[in-house]
Amino acid sequence: MPVMLEQRIEQHFIDSADLKYQAAQGLSKPIAAAVQALMVCVTSGGKVLACGNGGAAAAAQAFVASFVGGFERDRPELAALALANDSATLTAVADGHGFDAVYARQLRALGGSGDVLLAISVDGRCAGLLQAIAAAHEREMVVIGLTGHGGGPMAQALRDTDVHICVPHERPARVLEVQMLALHCLCDAVDTQLLGEQEEPSP
């Protein structure tokens, strides 16, 4: 039993690495486009509003932590907010307007032209994120959609001026793993754009 379990664990690492290798070329262009959208936002005094459900909400929080607190280099704080953080607001909106409105109402209250919405979903089918994208468009915000499973309805909701980063896989765990890597790429690239290149640390 332990040998079979170890083999199963090793296979997770192999499958994850294989997907990342296969997706690297296809995702590099939309990730670079997302970096440019973020740079326009932060250099003009805008902010990033990030949201998702479940593991995607945790990914949004991790991104915001890196944006505000710093990624791997010391730099001034960048304005970002994870919309799943405020339990009082979430429950108040959900109670009065339904759970699908929890992000859209926050976006209409907090978002403005020049801001960016980072919407993260494993399969692109979350009704709440679709409402959030519509609200972001009302506020003339650029949307960065981070999805998998072909993008689902989220892919259809995005405009030509938005950015879609779609992980080419169906399994939620694999999609989330590559999404986290994409978020790390965004943070690293923004730091590089702001601070310049940095030599890689020696192993």
QUINORWO-V22507 format. One record per pair of residues at least 6 apart in sequence whose C-alpha atoms are under 7 Angstrom apart, sorted by the first residue. I is the first residue (numbers start at 1). J is the second residue. Records with the same first field share a line. If there is no record, write none. Layout:
BEGIN
I->J, J
END
This chain:
BEGIN
16->174
20->178
23->168
27->165
30->163, 164, 165
31->165, 182, 186
33->163
34->144, 163
35->186, 189, 190
39->190
41->47, 114, 115, 116
42->78
46->114, 115
47->79, 80, 115, 116
48->79, 80, 81, 115, 116, 117, 118
49->80, 81, 82, 83, 116, 117, 118
50->60, 81, 82, 83, 117, 118, 119
51->57, 60, 82, 83, 84, 118, 119, 120
52->60, 119, 120, 121
56->120, 121
57->84
59->180
60->82
61->82
63->183
64->80, 81, 82
66->187
67->77, 78, 80, 187
68->77, 78, 79, 80
69->77
70->77
71->187
83->103
90->102
93->101, 102
94->101, 102
100->127, 128
101->128, 131
103->128, 132
104->131, 132, 135
107->132, 135, 136
108->135, 139
111->139
112->139, 140, 141
113->139, 140, 141
114->141
115->141, 142
116->141, 142, 143
117->136, 141, 142, 143, 144
118->143, 144, 145
119->129, 144, 145, 146
120->145, 146, 147
121->146, 147
122->147, 148, 172, 175, 176
123->147, 148, 149, 151, 152
124->147, 148, 151, 152, 153, 154
125->152, 153, 154
130->154, 157
133->143
142->161, 162
143->162, 163
144->162, 163, 164
145->163, 164, 165
146->164, 165, 166
147->165, 166, 167
148->166, 167, 168, 169, 170, 175
149->168, 169, 170
150->166, 168
151->166
167->175, 178
169->175
END
